[in-house]
Amino acid sequence: MSNLGRASLVIGAGTMVSRVTGVLRNIVLVAAIGSVSSRAGDAFAVANQLPNNIYAIISTGILTAVIVPQIVKVSADPDGGRAFISKLFTLGTVVLLSTTALAMVLAPFLVQLYADRFDADQLALATAFAYWCLPQIFFYGLYALVGETLNARRVYGPFTWAPIVNNVVSIAGFLLFILLFGSDLGAVAEWTTESIAWLGATATLGIIVQAGVLLLFWRRTGIVIRPDFRWRGVGLNHIGRLAGWTFLMVVAGQLAGLMQTRIVSAASGEGASVFAMQNAWLIFMLPYSIIVLSIGTPYFTQLSEHAVAGRDDEVRADIGRSIRILGLFIVIATFALAVASVPASRIFTNSAEHAVEAATVLVCFLVGLIPLAVLFVVQRSFYAYGDTRTPFFFTLFQCVLVVLTALIAAWTLPVEQLTAGVALGQSIASLLQAIVASWLLHRRLGDLGMRQSLFALGRFTLAAIPAGAAGWLTFLLMGGADGWAVADKLTGAVGTVIIGGVSLLVYAAVLALLRAPELQVATDLVRRVLKRG
């Protein structure tokens, strides 16, 4: 196996284990603080979201897109890039410490900004959580800085596997929390200084350990870092120019997310709100992460090679092929997860009634899963040509739609349906974004074979309809929303697997009857992955 193939396998396996342990972490967290109608759960969700949002800007907006290529470039310097990396780490440490300190001072304002619909007691609880969670900013940033440097020096595994340690630490801490303070603490009045400190410190300790694990592997880079405050040689202007469009795109997404959180915070205590929406998004992202990222990334590598070589005909063929192969898997994932939405949501709720409420939010998110897979291919096609400007504009278009649909939901829907309405608005925005992005790519490259791709997606949908019906019938035979599949979290997981399995078998059978050519390609792909494993 080539070094690249081995690295891909390590990263893929680490991502899979990280997702699974992340799900387990959230299951235990839900058991501790509740989910739907949990005012304490929403307070913690808002507080713990703050450092994650800043990390998204730092990691996606600057490090991944810009810093890594710069580190790779300076690796050819006579000193192996030591001077540049020392300056970069010194500057990064100062910026992260300053940002963390400023966020701590502004904690009450930040919580109010995201959750202005919380009452005074809930705001106070969220602010108390925020003081414990905001130090994560520094350690998230350190994790990203060290991890991306390791990747740039071809030390791939630790960056992918470190979050698993974080999840394990969090699971242990949350379990101890349940033993010490009890479970399903959804009411604000149930919280004490000690319980707040334990939960917040556990969440932050996991991030500290996650960053610390990476430092154990630093020696493999062969770089000795010394504090260097002479930042003139870092090339901040050049980095700023490179990061500009990507950074603005991430900021636009964060502002849209801010508006969504402000709106759904009004539903806290009345129905599905911030924490329930985060858990529904976690379930939604599982098929996206497993299917789109694992299968789509190798296609993107091939597409990039053809783009660099100027072989536009092959790029167009790569785009159509990628959409069809991803569509084959993502269509059935959408239908199967939709019909299994209640038992799947039961895994992240503490009652069957709450599972039904959360399932509505999940289904609304799932409307956008297929467009999101198409967008993955289209967006990365622009990246393959070094174009980050165009993706910014169609992402800005999507963010405007997200805000508008969230406002419409706030004006027209009862509070119990507010979060589902916001989720549906997100999906509609993603669908329109995918259409606009495809049109812009068509203008640049010419015919992308979208007609054939849409025909294939239609064929997959035709096969997924009876597959979804079989899955829904299976759910009803289990007793539906009152059956054993929603009795508790474990039976919810078992029920989800059974429904998904039935749907998948029927889907494959119908595609075989339709003699879908993509079925053989997918079978060969799965065999290669299993053989490689």
C-alpha positions in Angstrom: 0.0 0.0 0.0 1.3 3.5 -0.9 2.1 6.0 1.8 -0.8 8.1 0.6 -3.1 5.1 0.7 -1.9 4.2 4.2 -2.4 7.8 5.4 -5.9 7.8 3.9 -6.7 4.6 5.7 -5.4 5.9 9.1 -7.4 9.2 8.7 -10.5 7.4 7.6 -10.4 4.9 10.5 -9.7 7.7 12.9 -12.6 9.8 11.6 -14.9 6.8 11.9 -13.9 6.0 15.5 -14.0 9.7 16.4 -17.6 10.0 15.1 -18.7 6.9 17.0 -17.2 8.0 20.3 -18.6 11.5 19.6 -22.1 10.0 19.4 -21.5 8.1 22.7 -20.3 11.3 24.3 -23.5 13.1 23.3 -25.7 10.2 24.5 -24.2 10.4 28.0 -24.4 14.2 27.9 -28.1 14.0 27.1 -28.6 11.5 29.9 -27.1 14.0 32.2 -28.8 17.3 31.2 -31.7 16.3 29.0 -32.4 17.4 25.4 -35.8 18.5 24.2 -37.4 21.1 26.5 -34.3 21.1 28.7 -33.6 24.7 29.6 -30.3 23.7 31.3 -29.3 21.7 28.2 -29.9 24.7 26.0 -27.9 26.9 28.3 -24.9 24.5 28.2 -25.3 24.1 24.4 -25.0 27.9 23.9 -22.0 28.2 26.2 -20.1 25.2 24.7 -20.9 26.4 21.2 -19.0 29.7 21.7 -15.4 28.3 21.6 -16.4 25.9 18.8 -17.5 28.8 16.6 -14.3 30.6 17.1 -12.3 27.4 16.5 -14.2 27.0 13.2 -13.0 30.4 12.1 -9.4 29.7 13.1 -9.2 26.2 11.7 -11.3 26.3 8.5 -10.9 29.9 7.7 -7.1 30.3 8.2 -5.1 27.3 9.1 -6.3 24.6 6.8 -6.7 26.8 3.7 -3.5 29.0 4.2 -1.1 28.1 6.9 -0.5 24.5 5.9 0.6 25.4 2.3 2.9 28.0 3.8 4.5 25.5 6.2 4.9 23.0 3.3 6.5 25.8 1.2 9.0 26.9 3.9 10.0 23.3 4.6 12.4 23.7 1.7 14.2 26.5 3.4 17.8 25.7 4.7 16.6 25.6 8.3 13.6 23.3 7.4 11.1 26.1 8.2 12.1 26.4 11.8 12.4 30.2 11.9 9.0 30.6 10.2 7.2 28.1 12.3 8.7 29.6 15.5 7.4 33.0 14.6 4.1 31.5 13.6 3.6 29.7 16.9 4.7 32.7 18.9 2.2 34.9 17.1 -0.5 32.2 17.2 0.0 31.8 21.0 -0.3 35.5 21.6 -3.4 35.8 19.4 -5.1 32.8 21.1 -4.3 34.0 24.6 -5.6 37.5 23.8 -8.7 36.2 22.1 -9.5 33.8 25.1 -9.0 36.6 27.6 -11.2 39.0 25.7 -13.9 36.3 25.3 -13.8 35.7 29.0 -14.3 39.3 29.8 -17.2 39.5 27.2 -18.8 36.2 28.3 -22.1 37.8 29.5 -22.4 39.8 26.2 -21.6 36.7 24.1 -24.2 34.6 25.8 -26.8 37.4 25.4 -25.8 37.8 21.8 -26.6 34.1 21.0 -29.5 33.6 23.3 -31.3 36.9 23.8 -34.6 35.0 24.3 -33.4 33.2 27.5 -34.8 34.5 30.8 -32.6 36.0 33.5 -32.0 32.7 35.3 -31.2 30.8 32.2 -28.8 33.5 31.0 -27.0 33.4 34.3 -26.6 29.6 34.0 -25.4 29.9 30.4 -22.9 32.6 31.4 -21.6 30.4 34.3 -21.1 27.6 31.8 -19.4 30.0 29.4 -16.7 31.0 32.0 -15.8 27.3 32.2 -16.0 26.6 28.4 -14.4 29.7 26.9 -10.8 28.6 27.8 -11.3 26.0 25.2 -10.6 28.7 22.6 -6.9 28.6 23.4 -6.6 24.8 23.4 -8.8 24.4 20.3 -6.4 26.9 18.5 -3.3 25.1 19.9 -4.8 21.8 18.7 -5.4 23.2 15.2 -2.0 24.9 15.0 0.0 21.8 16.1 -2.2 19.4 14.2 -2.1 21.2 10.9 1.7 21.5 11.3 1.9 17.8 11.9 -0.1 17.2 8.7 2.1 19.6 6.7 5.1 17.5 7.9 3.3 14.3 6.8 2.6 13.1 10.4 -1.1 12.4 9.7 -2.5 10.1 12.4 -2.4 12.1 15.7 -4.5 15.0 14.4 -7.3 12.6 13.5 -7.1 10.4 16.5 -6.7 13.0 19.2 -10.4 13.9 19.4 -11.1 10.3 20.4 -9.2 10.9 23.6 -11.3 14.0 24.1 -14.5 12.0 23.7 -13.3 9.3 26.2 -12.4 11.9 28.8 -15.7 13.6 28.3 -17.7 10.4 28.5 -15.9 9.5 31.8 -16.5 12.9 33.2 -20.2 13.0 32.3 -20.7 9.5 33.7 -19.2 10.6 37.0 -21.4 13.7 36.9 -24.5 11.5 36.7 -23.2 9.5 39.7 -22.5 12.6 41.7 -25.4 14.9 40.8 -28.1 12.7 39.1 -29.5 12.6 35.6 -31.8 14.5 33.3 -31.2 17.8 35.1 -33.2 20.0 32.7 -34.5 22.6 35.1 -32.3 25.6 35.8 -33.1 25.5 39.6 -31.5 22.1 39.9 -28.0 23.4 39.2 -25.4 24.3 41.9 -22.0 25.9 41.7 -20.4 22.4 42.0 -22.5 20.8 39.3 -21.9 23.7 36.9 -18.1 23.5 37.6 -18.0 19.7 37.1 -19.8 19.8 33.7 -18.0 22.8 32.4 -14.6 21.6 33.6 -15.2 18.2 32.0 -15.9 19.7 28.6 -12.8 21.9 28.8 -10.6 19.1 30.2 -11.4 17.0 27.1 -10.1 19.8 24.8 -7.0 20.3 26.9 -6.1 16.6 26.7 -6.9 16.6 23.0 -4.3 19.4 22.4 -1.8 17.8 24.8 -1.9 14.5 23.0 -0.6 16.2 19.8 2.3 17.7 21.7 3.6 14.2 22.4 4.1 13.7 18.7 5.8 17.0 18.0 9.3 15.4 18.0 8.4 13.7 14.7 8.3 17.0 12.9 12.0 17.4 13.5 11.5 21.1 14.4 12.7 22.8 17.6 10.6 25.9 18.4 11.9 29.0 20.1 9.8 32.0 21.1 10.3 34.6 18.4 8.5 38.0 18.5 10.0 39.3 15.3 6.9 38.7 13.2 8.0 40.8 10.2 9.2 37.7 8.4 5.9 35.7 8.8 4.3 37.4 5.8 1.1 38.4 7.4 0.0 40.5 4.4 0.5 37.6 2.0 -1.3 35.2 4.4 -4.1 37.7 4.8 -4.6 37.9 1.0 -4.6 34.2 0.6 -7.1 33.6 3.5 -9.4 36.5 2.6 -12.2 34.8 0.7 -12.1 31.6 2.8 -12.1 33.5 6.0 -15.0 35.7 4.9 -16.9 32.6 3.9 -16.5 31.0 7.3 -17.5 34.2 9.1 -20.6 34.5 6.9 -21.6 31.0 8.0 -21.0 31.8 11.6 -23.2 34.9 11.4 -26.0 32.9 9.8 -25.6 30.3 12.6 -25.7 33.1 15.2 -29.1 34.3 13.9 -30.4 30.7 13.9 -29.4 30.2 17.5 -30.9 33.5 18.6 -34.2 32.5 17.0 -34.5 29.0 18.2 -33.5 30.0 21.8 -37.1 31.3 22.0 -38.3 27.7 22.1 -36.2 26.7 25.1 -38.3 25.0 27.7 -41.3 24.8 25.2 -40.0 22.2 22.8 -36.9 21.4 20.6 -34.4 24.2 20.9 -30.7 24.8 20.7 -29.5 21.5 22.2 -32.0 19.4 20.3 -31.0 21.1 17.0 -27.3 20.4 17.7 -28.1 16.7 18.3 -30.2 16.5 15.1 -27.4 18.1 13.2 -25.0 15.5 14.7 -27.2 12.7 13.4 -27.5 14.4 10.0 -23.8 14.8 9.6 -23.0 11.1 10.3 -23.9 9.9 6.7 -22.4 13.1 5.3 -19.1 12.4 7.1 -19.0 8.7 6.4 -20.2 8.8 2.7 -19.3 12.2 1.3 -16.0 12.8 3.0 -14.6 9.2 2.8 -15.8 8.5 -0.8 -15.7 12.1 -2.2 -12.2 13.0 -1.0 -10.3 10.6 -3.3 -12.4 11.8 -6.2 -11.4 15.4 -5.3 -7.7 14.5 -5.4 -8.1 13.0 -8.9 -10.2 16.0 -10.0 -7.5 18.4 -8.7 -4.8 16.6 -10.6 -6.8 17.0 -13.8 -7.5 20.6 -13.1 -3.9 21.5 -12.5 -3.0 19.7 -15.8 -5.6 21.7 -17.7 -7.6 18.7 -18.7 -11.0 20.3 -18.4 -12.8 17.4 -20.3 -11.6 15.0 -17.6 -12.6 17.4 -14.9 -16.1 17.5 -16.3 -16.2 13.7 -16.4 -14.9 13.6 -12.8 -17.6 15.9 -11.6 -20.4 13.8 -13.1 -18.9 10.6 -11.9 -18.5 11.9 -8.4 -22.1 13.2 -8.1 -23.5 9.9 -9.4 -21.4 7.7 -7.0 -22.1 9.9 -4.0 -25.7 10.1 -5.0 -26.0 6.3 -5.0 -25.2 6.2 -1.3 -26.5 9.5 -0.1 -30.0 9.0 -1.5 -30.7 5.8 0.4 -29.1 7.3 3.5 -31.5 10.2 3.3 -34.6 8.0 2.9 -33.5 5.3 5.5 -32.6 7.9 8.1 -35.9 9.7 7.5 -38.0 6.7 8.1 -35.8 5.7 11.1 -35.8 9.3 12.4 -37.8 8.6 15.6 -35.7 5.7 16.9 -32.5 7.5 15.8 -33.6 10.6 17.7 -34.5 8.4 20.7 -30.8 7.8 21.1 -30.3 11.5 21.9 -33.4 12.1 24.0 -34.8 10.9 27.3 -38.3 9.9 26.3 -40.3 8.7 23.3 -42.3 11.9 23.3 -39.2 14.0 23.0 -37.9 11.6 20.3 -40.9 12.4 18.1 -40.2 16.2 18.5 -36.5 15.8 17.7 -37.3 13.6 14.7 -39.2 16.4 13.1 -36.1 18.6 13.2 -33.9 15.8 11.9 -36.2 15.1 8.9 -36.2 18.8 8.1 -32.4 18.8 8.0 -32.4 15.6 5.8 -34.2 17.5 3.0 -30.8 19.2 2.4 -28.6 16.1 2.5 -28.6 15.3 -1.2 -28.0 19.0 -2.3 -25.2 19.2 0.3 -23.5 16.2 -1.4 -23.8 17.8 -4.8 -22.4 21.0 -3.4 -19.4 19.2 -2.0 -18.4 18.2 -5.5 -19.2 21.6 -7.1 -17.4 23.6 -4.4 -14.3 21.6 -4.5 -14.2 21.9 -8.3 -13.8 25.6 -7.8 -11.1 25.0 -5.2 -9.3 22.7 -7.7 -8.8 25.7 -10.0 -7.6 27.9 -7.0 -10.9 29.8 -7.0 -12.1 30.7 -3.5 -13.8 33.9 -4.5 -16.8 32.3 -6.3 -17.5 29.9 -3.5 -17.6 32.9 -1.1 -20.4 34.5 -3.1 -22.6 31.5 -3.5 -22.1 30.7 0.2 -23.0 34.3 1.1 -26.2 33.7 -1.0 -26.9 30.6 1.1 -26.3 32.5 4.4 -28.7 35.2 3.4 -31.4 32.6 2.6 -30.7 30.9 6.0 -31.3 34.1 7.8 -34.4 35.0 5.8 -36.0 31.6 6.2 -35.2 31.6 10.0 -36.9 35.0 10.3 -39.9 33.7 8.4 -40.1 30.7 10.7 -39.9 33.1 13.7 -42.7 35.2 12.3 -45.1 32.4 11.2 -44.6 29.3 13.2 -45.7 28.4 16.8 -42.8 28.1 19.2 -43.1 24.3 19.3 -42.3 24.1 15.6 -39.8 26.9 15.5 -36.6 24.8 15.4 -38.0 22.4 12.8 -38.8 25.5 10.6 -35.3 26.8 11.0 -33.9 23.4 10.0 -36.1 23.3 6.9 -35.0 26.8 6.0 -31.4 25.6 6.2 -32.2 22.7 3.8 -34.0 25.0 1.3 -31.1 27.4 1.3 -28.7 24.5 0.7 -30.8 23.3 -2.2 -30.8 26.7 -3.9 -27.1 27.2 -3.1 -26.3 23.9 -4.9 -28.3 25.0 -8.0 -26.6 28.4 -8.2 -23.2 26.9 -7.6 -23.8 24.3 -10.3 -24.9 27.0 -12.7 -21.8 29.1 -12.0 -19.5 26.1 -12.6 -21.4 25.3 -15.8 -20.6 28.9 -17.0 -16.9 28.3 -16.2 -16.4 24.8 -17.6 -19.3 24.2 -20.0 -21.5 21.1 -20.0 -21.0 19.2 -16.7 -23.2 16.3 -17.7 -25.8 17.5 -15.1 -28.6 16.0 -17.2 -27.1 12.5 -16.8 -26.4 13.1 -13.1 -30.0 14.3 -12.5 -31.3 11.3 -14.3 -29.2 9.0 -12.1 -30.3 10.8 -9.0 -33.9 10.3 -10.2 -33.2 6.6 -10.7 -31.8 6.3 -7.2 -34.8 8.2 -5.8 -37.2 5.8 -7.7 -35.4 2.9 -6.0 -35.3 4.6 -2.6 -39.1 5.2 -2.5 -40.0 1.5 -2.1 -36.9 1.0 0.1 -38.1 3.8 2.4 -41.7 2.4 2.4 -40.3 -1.0 3.5 -38.3 0.8 6.3 -41.4 2.7 7.4 -43.5 -0.6 7.4 -40.7 -2.1 9.5 -40.9 0.8 12.0 -44.7 0.4 12.2 -44.4 -3.4 12.8 -42.1 -2.5 15.7 -45.0 -0.6 17.2 -44.2 2.9 15.7 -43.7 5.8 18.0 -45.1 3.7 20.9 -43.2 0.5 20.2 -40.1 -1.1 21.6 -37.7 0.8 19.2 -38.3 4.0 21.2 -38.5 2.4 24.6 -34.9 3.6 25.5 -31.6 4.6 23.9 -30.3 1.1 23.2 -33.5 -0.1 21.6 -33.5 3.1 19.6 -30.1 2.2 18.2 -31.1 -1.4 17.4 -34.3 -0.2 15.7 -32.4 2.3 13.6 -30.0 -0.4 12.4 -32.9 -2.8 11.6 -34.9 -0.2 9.7 -31.7 1.0 7.8 -30.8 -2.6 7.0 -34.2 -3.4 5.5 -34.2 -0.2 3.5 -30.8 -0.9 2.1 -31.6 -4.4 1.0 -34.7 -3.3 -0.8 -32.8 -0.4 -2.4 -30.1 -2.7 -3.7 -32.7 -5.1 -5.0 -34.6 -2.4 -6.9 -31.4 -1.0 -8.4 -30.4 -4.5 -9.6 -33.8 -4.8 -11.3 -33.3 -1.4 -12.9 -29.8 -2.5 -13.9 -28.3 0.7 -12.6 -24.7 0.8 -13.8 -23.5 2.6 -10.7 -24.4 -0.4 -8.6 -21.5 -2.4 -9.9 -19.1 0.6 -9.5 -20.3 1.0 -5.9 -19.8 -2.8 -5.2 -16.3 -2.6 -6.6 -15.5 0.4 -4.5 -16.7 -1.2 -1.3 -14.7 -4.3 -2.1 -11.5 -2.2 -2.6 -12.1 -0.5 0.7 -12.6 -3.8 2.5 -9.6 -5.3 0.9 -7.5 -2.3 1.8 -8.7 -2.6 5.4 
